[in-house]
Amino acid sequence: MPLQGTFTNAFSDKGRFAELLQSIEVKVALNPRAPLIGAAHYGLMLLGRHS
């Protein structure tokens, strides 16, 4: 389900870049620990212990 509303209107209302920005998919992370989980995953990938 695409996001709609004030944020997406402001995000894509950039003059000559509007068409490009409208083609970019924007997602919302609802898990407050998402950055920590992502950093841990990346760290494990660097160590060669990825799943």
CHARMM internal coordinates of N, CA and C (Angstrom, degrees):
IC EDIT
DIST 1 N 1 CA 1.4521
DIST 1 CA 1 C 1.5277
ANGL 1 N 1 CA 1 C 107.96
DIST 1 C 2 N 1.3139
ANGL 1 CA 1 C 2 N 118.82
DIHE 1 N 1 CA 1 C 2 N 118.95
DIST 2 N 2 CA 1.4610
ANGL 1 C 2 N 2 CA 120.97
DIHE 1 CA 1 C 2 N 2 CA -178.91
DIST 2 CA 2 C 1.5207
ANGL 2 N 2 CA 2 C 112.03
DIHE 1 C 2 N 2 CA 2 C -70.66
DIST 2 C 3 N 1.3231
ANGL 2 CA 2 C 3 N 114.32
DIHE 2 N 2 CA 2 C 3 N 145.82
DIST 3 N 3 CA 1.4619
ANGL 2 C 3 N 3 CA 119.40
DIHE 2 CA 2 C 3 N 3 CA 175.84
DIST 3 CA 3 C 1.5193
ANGL 3 N 3 CA 3 C 109.15
DIHE 2 C 3 N 3 CA 3 C -72.60
DIST 3 C 4 N 1.3042
ANGL 3 CA 3 C 4 N 116.05
DIHE 3 N 3 CA 3 C 4 N 144.97
DIST 4 N 4 CA 1.4600
ANGL 3 C 4 N 4 CA 120.86
DIHE 3 CA 3 C 4 N 4 CA 178.11
DIST 4 CA 4 C 1.5144
ANGL 4 N 4 CA 4 C 108.19
DIHE 3 C 4 N 4 CA 4 C -139.30
DIST 4 C 5 N 1.2952
ANGL 4 CA 4 C 5 N 116.13
DIHE 4 N 4 CA 4 C 5 N 152.26
DIST 5 N 5 CA 1.4525
ANGL 4 C 5 N 5 CA 119.07
DIHE 4 CA 4 C 5 N 5 CA 174.41
DIST 5 CA 5 C 1.5133
ANGL 5 N 5 CA 5 C 113.06
DIHE 4 C 5 N 5 CA 5 C 127.74
DIST 5 C 6 N 1.3211
ANGL 5 CA 5 C 6 N 114.95
DIHE 5 N 5 CA 5 C 6 N -158.58
DIST 6 N 6 CA 1.4516
ANGL 5 C 6 N 6 CA 122.32
DIHE 5 CA 5 C 6 N 6 CA -173.90
DIST 6 CA 6 C 1.5205
ANGL 6 N 6 CA 6 C 112.80
DIHE 5 C 6 N 6 CA 6 C -56.73
DIST 6 C 7 N 1.3400
ANGL 6 CA 6 C 7 N 117.65
DIHE 6 N 6 CA 6 C 7 N -46.82
DIST 7 N 7 CA 1.4643
ANGL 6 C 7 N 7 CA 119.93
DIHE 6 CA 6 C 7 N 7 CA -178.06
DIST 7 CA 7 C 1.5215
ANGL 7 N 7 CA 7 C 111.78
DIHE 6 C 7 N 7 CA 7 C -60.96
DIST 7 C 8 N 1.3226
ANGL 7 CA 7 C 8 N 117.44
DIHE 7 N 7 CA 7 C 8 N -51.61
DIST 8 N 8 CA 1.4646
ANGL 7 C 8 N 8 CA 119.50
DIHE 7 CA 7 C 8 N 8 CA -176.22
DIST 8 CA 8 C 1.5236
ANGL 8 N 8 CA 8 C 111.30
DIHE 7 C 8 N 8 CA 8 C -66.62
DIST 8 C 9 N 1.3120
ANGL 8 CA 8 C 9 N 117.44
DIHE 8 N 8 CA 8 C 9 N -34.30
DIST 9 N 9 CA 1.4629
ANGL 8 C 9 N 9 CA 119.41
DIHE 8 CA 8 C 9 N 9 CA 176.35
DIST 9 CA 9 C 1.5176
ANGL 9 N 9 CA 9 C 110.42
DIHE 8 C 9 N 9 CA 9 C -64.44
DIST 9 C 10 N 1.3228
ANGL 9 CA 9 C 10 N 117.39
DIHE 9 N 9 CA 9 C 10 N -45.84
DIST 10 N 10 CA 1.4621
ANGL 9 C 10 N 10 CA 120.91
DIHE 9 CA 9 C 10 N 10 CA 179.17
DIST 10 CA 10 C 1.5259
ANGL 10 N 10 CA 10 C 111.32
DIHE 9 C 10 N 10 CA 10 C -67.24
DIST 10 C 11 N 1.3342
ANGL 10 CA 10 C 11 N 116.80
DIHE 10 N 10 CA 10 C 11 N -37.53
DIST 11 N 11 CA 1.4650
ANGL 10 C 11 N 11 CA 121.46
DIHE 10 CA 10 C 11 N 11 CA -179.82
DIST 11 CA 11 C 1.5197
ANGL 11 N 11 CA 11 C 111.61
DIHE 10 C 11 N 11 CA 11 C -62.45
DIST 11 C 12 N 1.3140
ANGL 11 CA 11 C 12 N 116.82
DIHE 11 N 11 CA 11 C 12 N -43.06
DIST 12 N 12 CA 1.4660
ANGL 11 C 12 N 12 CA 120.23
DIHE 11 CA 11 C 12 N 12 CA -173.67
DIST 12 CA 12 C 1.5336
ANGL 12 N 12 CA 12 C 113.88
DIHE 11 C 12 N 12 CA 12 C -94.65
DIST 12 C 13 N 1.3058
ANGL 12 CA 12 C 13 N 118.50
DIHE 12 N 12 CA 12 C 13 N -7.23
DIST 13 N 13 CA 1.4682
ANGL 12 C 13 N 13 CA 121.34
DIHE 12 CA 12 C 13 N 13 CA -178.57
DIST 13 CA 13 C 1.5279
ANGL 13 N 13 CA 13 C 110.25
DIHE 12 C 13 N 13 CA 13 C -86.35
DIST 13 C 14 N 1.3339
ANGL 13 CA 13 C 14 N 115.92
DIHE 13 N 13 CA 13 C 14 N 70.66
DIST 14 N 14 CA 1.4610
ANGL 13 C 14 N 14 CA 121.16
DIHE 13 CA 13 C 14 N 14 CA -174.77
DIST 14 CA 14 C 1.5314
ANGL 14 N 14 CA 14 C 111.65
DIHE 13 C 14 N 14 CA 14 C -127.04
DIST 14 C 15 N 1.3036
ANGL 14 CA 14 C 15 N 116.55
DIHE 14 N 14 CA 14 C 15 N 43.18
DIST 15 N 15 CA 1.4620
ANGL 14 C 15 N 15 CA 120.77
DIHE 14 CA 14 C 15 N 15 CA 174.93
DIST 15 CA 15 C 1.5146
ANGL 15 N 15 CA 15 C 113.19
DIHE 14 C 15 N 15 CA 15 C 59.05
DIST 15 C 16 N 1.3264
ANGL 15 CA 15 C 16 N 115.94
DIHE 15 N 15 CA 15 C 16 N -121.45
DIST 16 N 16 CA 1.4675
ANGL 15 C 16 N 16 CA 119.96
DIHE 15 CA 15 C 16 N 16 CA -175.10
DIST 16 CA 16 C 1.5219
ANGL 16 N 16 CA 16 C 113.36
DIHE 15 C 16 N 16 CA 16 C -67.62
DIST 16 C 17 N 1.3310
ANGL 16 CA 16 C 17 N 118.05
DIHE 16 N 16 CA 16 C 17 N -14.35
DIST 17 N 17 CA 1.4619
ANGL 16 C 17 N 17 CA 121.44
DIHE 16 CA 16 C 17 N 17 CA 178.41
DIST 17 CA 17 C 1.5288
ANGL 17 N 17 CA 17 C 112.89
DIHE 16 C 17 N 17 CA 17 C -94.42
DIST 17 C 18 N 1.3132
ANGL 17 CA 17 C 18 N 117.51
DIHE 17 N 17 CA 17 C 18 N -0.12
DIST 18 N 18 CA 1.4681
ANGL 17 C 18 N 18 CA 121.71
DIHE 17 CA 17 C 18 N 18 CA -175.35
DIST 18 CA 18 C 1.5235
ANGL 18 N 18 CA 18 C 112.53
DIHE 17 C 18 N 18 CA 18 C -56.03
DIST 18 C 19 N 1.3210
ANGL 18 CA 18 C 19 N 118.00
DIHE 18 N 18 CA 18 C 19 N -46.59
DIST 19 N 19 CA 1.4651
ANGL 18 C 19 N 19 CA 120.67
DIHE 18 CA 18 C 19 N 19 CA -178.09
DIST 19 CA 19 C 1.5298
ANGL 19 N 19 CA 19 C 110.86
DIHE 18 C 19 N 19 CA 19 C -62.73
DIST 19 C 20 N 1.3206
ANGL 19 CA 19 C 20 N 117.18
DIHE 19 N 19 CA 19 C 20 N -42.59
DIST 20 N 20 CA 1.4640
ANGL 19 C 20 N 20 CA 121.38
DIHE 19 CA 19 C 20 N 20 CA 177.77
DIST 20 CA 20 C 1.5243
ANGL 20 N 20 CA 20 C 110.85
DIHE 19 C 20 N 20 CA 20 C -62.43
DIST 20 C 21 N 1.3176
ANGL 20 CA 20 C 21 N 117.18
DIHE 20 N 20 CA 20 C 21 N -48.20
DIST 21 N 21 CA 1.4652
ANGL 20 C 21 N 21 CA 120.82
DIHE 20 CA 20 C 21 N 21 CA -177.74
DIST 21 CA 21 C 1.5205
ANGL 21 N 21 CA 21 C 112.52
DIHE 20 C 21 N 21 CA 21 C -66.59
DIST 21 C 22 N 1.3278
ANGL 21 CA 21 C 22 N 117.96
DIHE 21 N 21 CA 21 C 22 N -30.44
DIST 22 N 22 CA 1.4624
ANGL 21 C 22 N 22 CA 120.49
DIHE 21 CA 21 C 22 N 22 CA 177.61
DIST 22 CA 22 C 1.5210
ANGL 22 N 22 CA 22 C 111.14
DIHE 21 C 22 N 22 CA 22 C -68.99
DIST 22 C 23 N 1.3302
ANGL 22 CA 22 C 23 N 117.29
DIHE 22 N 22 CA 22 C 23 N -20.99
DIST 23 N 23 CA 1.4633
ANGL 22 C 23 N 23 CA 120.59
DIHE 22 CA 22 C 23 N 23 CA -179.63
DIST 23 CA 23 C 1.5312
ANGL 23 N 23 CA 23 C 112.77
DIHE 22 C 23 N 23 CA 23 C -86.46
DIST 23 C 24 N 1.3310
ANGL 23 CA 23 C 24 N 117.25
DIHE 23 N 23 CA 23 C 24 N -7.41
DIST 24 N 24 CA 1.4631
ANGL 23 C 24 N 24 CA 121.40
DIHE 23 CA 23 C 24 N 24 CA -179.09
DIST 24 CA 24 C 1.5186
ANGL 24 N 24 CA 24 C 109.85
DIHE 23 C 24 N 24 CA 24 C -87.09
DIST 24 C 25 N 1.3243
ANGL 24 CA 24 C 25 N 115.55
DIHE 24 N 24 CA 24 C 25 N 126.25
DIST 25 N 25 CA 1.4617
ANGL 24 C 25 N 25 CA 120.45
DIHE 24 CA 24 C 25 N 25 CA 179.13
DIST 25 CA 25 C 1.5295
ANGL 25 N 25 CA 25 C 109.63
DIHE 24 C 25 N 25 CA 25 C -78.75
DIST 25 C 26 N 1.3109
ANGL 25 CA 25 C 26 N 116.81
DIHE 25 N 25 CA 25 C 26 N 129.45
DIST 26 N 26 CA 1.4627
ANGL 25 C 26 N 26 CA 122.76
DIHE 25 CA 25 C 26 N 26 CA 179.42
DIST 26 CA 26 C 1.5155
ANGL 26 N 26 CA 26 C 108.09
DIHE 25 C 26 N 26 CA 26 C -112.39
DIST 26 C 27 N 1.3375
ANGL 26 CA 26 C 27 N 115.84
DIHE 26 N 26 CA 26 C 27 N 129.04
DIST 27 N 27 CA 1.4617
ANGL 26 C 27 N 27 CA 120.49
DIHE 26 CA 26 C 27 N 27 CA 178.64
DIST 27 CA 27 C 1.5229
ANGL 27 N 27 CA 27 C 109.33
DIHE 26 C 27 N 27 CA 27 C -122.08
DIST 27 C 28 N 1.3193
ANGL 27 CA 27 C 28 N 115.82
DIHE 27 N 27 CA 27 C 28 N 156.02
DIST 28 N 28 CA 1.4538
ANGL 27 C 28 N 28 CA 122.16
DIHE 27 CA 27 C 28 N 28 CA 179.93
DIST 28 CA 28 C 1.5203
ANGL 28 N 28 CA 28 C 108.44
DIHE 27 C 28 N 28 CA 28 C -114.65
DIST 28 C 29 N 1.3401
ANGL 28 CA 28 C 29 N 116.39
DIHE 28 N 28 CA 28 C 29 N 128.31
DIST 29 N 29 CA 1.4623
ANGL 28 C 29 N 29 CA 121.29
DIHE 28 CA 28 C 29 N 29 CA 175.64
DIST 29 CA 29 C 1.5254
ANGL 29 N 29 CA 29 C 107.76
DIHE 28 C 29 N 29 CA 29 C -91.77
DIST 29 C 30 N 1.3178
ANGL 29 CA 29 C 30 N 116.38
DIHE 29 N 29 CA 29 C 30 N 118.56
DIST 30 N 30 CA 1.4605
ANGL 29 C 30 N 30 CA 120.65
DIHE 29 CA 29 C 30 N 30 CA -177.70
DIST 30 CA 30 C 1.5269
ANGL 30 N 30 CA 30 C 112.73
DIHE 29 C 30 N 30 CA 30 C -92.31
DIST 30 C 31 N 1.3271
ANGL 30 CA 30 C 31 N 116.85
DIHE 30 N 30 CA 30 C 31 N -13.29
DIST 31 N 31 CA 1.4592
ANGL 30 C 31 N 31 CA 120.68
DIHE 30 CA 30 C 31 N 31 CA 178.95
DIST 31 CA 31 C 1.5285
ANGL 31 N 31 CA 31 C 108.61
DIHE 30 C 31 N 31 CA 31 C -84.96
DIST 31 C 32 N 1.3345
ANGL 31 CA 31 C 32 N 118.67
DIHE 31 N 31 CA 31 C 32 N 117.36
DIST 32 N 32 CA 1.4634
ANGL 31 C 32 N 32 CA 120.45
DIHE 31 CA 31 C 32 N 32 CA -178.11
DIST 32 CA 32 C 1.5335
ANGL 32 N 32 CA 32 C 113.32
DIHE 31 C 32 N 32 CA 32 C -64.36
DIST 32 C 33 N 1.3103
ANGL 32 CA 32 C 33 N 116.92
DIHE 32 N 32 CA 32 C 33 N -15.79
DIST 33 N 33 CA 1.4615
ANGL 32 C 33 N 33 CA 120.22
DIHE 32 CA 32 C 33 N 33 CA 179.39
DIST 33 CA 33 C 1.5274
ANGL 33 N 33 CA 33 C 113.03
DIHE 32 C 33 N 33 CA 33 C -95.56
DIST 33 C 34 N 1.3240
ANGL 33 CA 33 C 34 N 117.15
DIHE 33 N 33 CA 33 C 34 N 5.46
DIST 34 N 34 CA 1.4658
ANGL 33 C 34 N 34 CA 121.63
DIHE 33 CA 33 C 34 N 34 CA -177.83
DIST 34 CA 34 C 1.5297
ANGL 34 N 34 CA 34 C 112.89
DIHE 33 C 34 N 34 CA 34 C -54.13
DIST 34 C 35 N 1.3442
ANGL 34 CA 34 C 35 N 120.23
DIHE 34 N 34 CA 34 C 35 N -44.02
DIST 35 N 35 CA 1.4694
ANGL 34 C 35 N 35 CA 118.68
DIHE 34 CA 34 C 35 N 35 CA 178.83
DIST 35 CA 35 C 1.5335
ANGL 35 N 35 CA 35 C 112.78
DIHE 34 C 35 N 35 CA 35 C -62.71
DIST 35 C 36 N 1.3209
ANGL 35 CA 35 C 36 N 117.03
DIHE 35 N 35 CA 35 C 36 N -38.91
DIST 36 N 36 CA 1.4671
ANGL 35 C 36 N 36 CA 120.87
DIHE 35 CA 35 C 36 N 36 CA 178.95
DIST 36 CA 36 C 1.5212
ANGL 36 N 36 CA 36 C 110.95
DIHE 35 C 36 N 36 CA 36 C -67.11
DIST 36 C 37 N 1.3108
ANGL 36 CA 36 C 37 N 117.23
DIHE 36 N 36 CA 36 C 37 N -42.44
DIST 37 N 37 CA 1.4635
ANGL 36 C 37 N 37 CA 121.52
DIHE 36 CA 36 C 37 N 37 CA 178.34
DIST 37 CA 37 C 1.5275
ANGL 37 N 37 CA 37 C 109.97
DIHE 36 C 37 N 37 CA 37 C -63.17
DIST 37 C 38 N 1.3250
ANGL 37 CA 37 C 38 N 116.81
DIHE 37 N 37 CA 37 C 38 N -43.00
DIST 38 N 38 CA 1.4594
ANGL 37 C 38 N 38 CA 120.90
DIHE 37 CA 37 C 38 N 38 CA 178.78
DIST 38 CA 38 C 1.5205
ANGL 38 N 38 CA 38 C 111.97
DIHE 37 C 38 N 38 CA 38 C -64.25
DIST 38 C 39 N 1.3269
ANGL 38 CA 38 C 39 N 117.43
DIHE 38 N 38 CA 38 C 39 N -42.08
DIST 39 N 39 CA 1.4632
ANGL 38 C 39 N 39 CA 121.30
DIHE 38 CA 38 C 39 N 39 CA 178.78
DIST 39 CA 39 C 1.5251
ANGL 39 N 39 CA 39 C 110.78
DIHE 38 C 39 N 39 CA 39 C -65.08
DIST 39 C 40 N 1.3168
ANGL 39 CA 39 C 40 N 117.46
DIHE 39 N 39 CA 39 C 40 N -40.39
DIST 40 N 40 CA 1.4680
ANGL 39 C 40 N 40 CA 121.07
DIHE 39 CA 39 C 40 N 40 CA 178.42
DIST 40 CA 40 C 1.5276
ANGL 40 N 40 CA 40 C 110.37
DIHE 39 C 40 N 40 CA 40 C -64.49
DIST 40 C 41 N 1.3092
ANGL 40 CA 40 C 41 N 117.01
DIHE 40 N 40 CA 40 C 41 N -42.18
DIST 41 N 41 CA 1.4656
ANGL 40 C 41 N 41 CA 121.34
DIHE 40 CA 40 C 41 N 41 CA 178.88
DIST 41 CA 41 C 1.5266
ANGL 41 N 41 CA 41 C 110.24
DIHE 40 C 41 N 41 CA 41 C -62.55
DIST 41 C 42 N 1.3195
ANGL 41 CA 41 C 42 N 116.09
DIHE 41 N 41 CA 41 C 42 N -44.86
DIST 42 N 42 CA 1.4623
ANGL 41 C 42 N 42 CA 120.37
DIHE 41 CA 41 C 42 N 42 CA -179.96
DIST 42 CA 42 C 1.5315
ANGL 42 N 42 CA 42 C 110.68
DIHE 41 C 42 N 42 CA 42 C -63.85
DIST 42 C 43 N 1.3270
ANGL 42 CA 42 C 43 N 117.18
DIHE 42 N 42 CA 42 C 43 N -42.15
DIST 43 N 43 CA 1.4542
ANGL 42 C 43 N 43 CA 121.16
DIHE 42 CA 42 C 43 N 43 CA 177.72
DIST 43 CA 43 C 1.5134
ANGL 43 N 43 CA 43 C 112.15
DIHE 42 C 43 N 43 CA 43 C -60.21
DIST 43 C 44 N 1.3194
ANGL 43 CA 43 C 44 N 116.68
DIHE 43 N 43 CA 43 C 44 N -42.71
DIST 44 N 44 CA 1.4622
ANGL 43 C 44 N 44 CA 120.35
DIHE 43 CA 43 C 44 N 44 CA 177.58
DIST 44 CA 44 C 1.5242
ANGL 44 N 44 CA 44 C 111.69
DIHE 43 C 44 N 44 CA 44 C -65.96
DIST 44 C 45 N 1.3256
ANGL 44 CA 44 C 45 N 116.66
DIHE 44 N 44 CA 44 C 45 N -35.49
DIST 45 N 45 CA 1.4692
ANGL 44 C 45 N 45 CA 119.40
DIHE 44 CA 44 C 45 N 45 CA 176.82
DIST 45 CA 45 C 1.5254
ANGL 45 N 45 CA 45 C 110.09
DIHE 44 C 45 N 45 CA 45 C -63.98
DIST 45 C 46 N 1.3278
ANGL 45 CA 45 C 46 N 116.87
DIHE 45 N 45 CA 45 C 46 N -41.19
DIST 46 N 46 CA 1.4728
ANGL 45 C 46 N 46 CA 119.93
DIHE 45 CA 45 C 46 N 46 CA 179.49
DIST 46 CA 46 C 1.5244
ANGL 46 N 46 CA 46 C 111.42
DIHE 45 C 46 N 46 CA 46 C -63.91
DIST 46 C 47 N 1.3185
ANGL 46 CA 46 C 47 N 116.15
DIHE 46 N 46 CA 46 C 47 N -32.15
DIST 47 N 47 CA 1.4696
ANGL 46 C 47 N 47 CA 120.92
DIHE 46 CA 46 C 47 N 47 CA 179.25
DIST 47 CA 47 C 1.5246
ANGL 47 N 47 CA 47 C 112.15
DIHE 46 C 47 N 47 CA 47 C -83.87
DIST 47 C 48 N 1.3103
ANGL 47 CA 47 C 48 N 117.66
DIHE 47 N 47 CA 47 C 48 N -2.84
DIST 48 N 48 CA 1.4630
ANGL 47 C 48 N 48 CA 121.26
DIHE 47 CA 47 C 48 N 48 CA 179.81
DIST 48 CA 48 C 1.5109
ANGL 48 N 48 CA 48 C 112.96
DIHE 47 C 48 N 48 CA 48 C 78.91
DIST 48 C 49 N 1.3178
ANGL 48 CA 48 C 49 N 116.75
DIHE 48 N 48 CA 48 C 49 N 22.18
DIST 49 N 49 CA 1.4862
ANGL 48 C 49 N 49 CA 121.06
DIHE 48 CA 48 C 49 N 49 CA -178.97
DIST 49 CA 49 C 1.5046
ANGL 49 N 49 CA 49 C 111.20
DIHE 48 C 49 N 49 CA 49 C -114.97
DIST 49 C 50 N 1.2997
ANGL 49 CA 49 C 50 N 116.28
DIHE 49 N 49 CA 49 C 50 N 34.58
DIST 50 N 50 CA 1.4746
ANGL 49 C 50 N 50 CA 119.14
DIHE 49 CA 49 C 50 N 50 CA -178.46
DIST 50 CA 50 C 1.5088
ANGL 50 N 50 CA 50 C 111.14
DIHE 49 C 50 N 50 CA 50 C -76.76
DIST 50 C 51 N 1.3383
ANGL 50 CA 50 C 51 N 115.01
DIHE 50 N 50 CA 50 C 51 N 157.47
DIST 51 N 51 CA 1.4689
ANGL 50 C 51 N 51 CA 119.81
DIHE 50 CA 50 C 51 N 51 CA -179.73
DIST 51 CA 51 C 1.4978
ANGL 51 N 51 CA 51 C 111.51
DIHE 50 C 51 N 51 CA 51 C -100.62
END
COOR INIT
IC SEED 1 N 1 CA 1 C
IC BUILD
